[in-house]
Amino acid sequence: MSKAYTDIAAGLADALVHAKGEATGVVEHQPEPLDVRAIREKTGMTEQRFCATFGISLGTLRHWEQGLRAPRGPARVLLKVVASDPQAAVKAATQ
């Protein structure tokens, strides 16, 4: 068998053991949760205004704020920028 096959098979075996809850060398990365409502409130905006400013659908924002879903990828980065400097993020988004 090729080295690639051996490596892939070993990785799958580790994943199966990890999925069963057994101890493995698997490192699982969990991003810190974001309090999306607190981030929005930091801007002083309503849900509708926040969505219009940052191009987020109202339904998506509500799912994030209720904890039904979590922002991922670029949306997560945007929210972290808004959290760190709300005024600069609003200014950049509205120019």
VMD Tcl script that draws the C-alpha trace (Angstrom):
set ca {
  {0.00 0.00 0.00}
  {1.09 3.56 -0.59}
  {2.11 5.91 2.22}
  {-0.86 8.15 1.40}
  {-3.27 5.26 1.87}
  {-1.61 4.26 5.14}
  {-1.79 7.85 6.45}
  {-5.43 8.25 5.44}
  {-6.39 4.89 6.97}
  {-4.64 5.81 10.23}
  {-6.44 9.16 10.30}
  {-9.81 7.50 9.75}
  {-9.11 4.99 12.50}
  {-8.25 7.85 14.89}
  {-11.43 9.69 13.88}
  {-13.59 6.62 14.59}
  {-12.02 6.10 18.01}
  {-12.45 9.82 18.80}
  {-16.10 9.75 17.66}
  {-16.75 6.94 20.15}
  {-15.48 9.19 22.93}
  {-12.31 7.24 23.59}
  {-9.00 8.96 24.32}
  {-6.92 9.70 21.22}
  {-4.26 12.12 20.08}
  {-6.88 14.05 18.11}
  {-6.81 17.79 18.73}
  {-10.26 19.33 18.47}
  {-10.39 23.10 18.02}
  {-13.48 24.90 19.25}
  {-13.74 28.63 18.55}
  {-14.79 30.79 21.47}
  {-18.50 31.59 21.43}
  {-19.52 35.10 20.40}
  {-22.29 37.02 22.12}
  {-23.77 38.44 18.93}
  {-26.53 40.36 20.73}
  {-23.96 42.11 22.94}
  {-21.86 42.95 19.87}
  {-24.89 44.45 18.11}
  {-25.95 46.35 21.21}
  {-22.43 47.77 21.49}
  {-23.13 49.57 18.20}
  {-26.39 51.00 19.55}
  {-28.23 49.66 16.50}
  {-31.53 47.88 16.17}
  {-31.52 44.44 14.55}
  {-32.81 45.91 11.29}
  {-30.23 48.71 11.20}
  {-27.36 46.33 12.06}
  {-28.41 43.97 9.28}
  {-28.71 46.77 6.73}
  {-25.33 48.21 7.69}
  {-23.37 44.96 7.58}
  {-25.28 43.03 4.90}
  {-26.61 40.30 7.17}
  {-30.09 38.86 6.80}
  {-32.42 39.50 9.71}
  {-33.19 35.80 10.06}
  {-29.51 34.93 10.27}
  {-28.87 37.59 12.90}
  {-31.79 36.34 14.99}
  {-30.54 32.76 14.78}
  {-27.13 33.91 15.99}
  {-28.57 36.01 18.81}
  {-30.82 33.16 19.98}
  {-27.91 30.71 19.91}
  {-29.58 28.49 17.31}
  {-26.63 28.95 14.97}
  {-23.12 30.32 15.24}
  {-21.43 32.69 12.81}
  {-18.61 31.14 10.81}
  {-15.88 32.27 8.47}
  {-15.98 35.87 7.26}
  {-19.12 36.65 9.30}
  {-17.30 35.63 12.47}
  {-14.35 37.85 11.56}
  {-16.69 40.78 10.83}
  {-18.38 40.38 14.20}
  {-15.03 40.27 16.00}
  {-14.01 43.50 14.24}
  {-17.31 45.12 15.23}
  {-16.79 43.93 18.81}
  {-13.29 45.39 19.00}
  {-14.08 48.79 17.46}
  {-17.78 49.31 16.69}
  {-17.44 52.90 15.51}
  {-14.64 52.12 13.05}
  {-16.53 49.09 11.69}
  {-19.71 51.12 11.18}
  {-17.73 53.92 9.55}
  {-16.00 51.49 7.20}
  {-19.26 49.75 6.32}
  {-21.12 52.97 5.53}
  {-18.51 54.72 3.38}
}
mol new
graphics top color blue
foreach p $ca { graphics top sphere $p radius 0.5 }
foreach p [lrange $ca 0 end-1] q [lrange $ca 1 end] { graphics top cylinder $p $q radius 0.2 }
display resetview
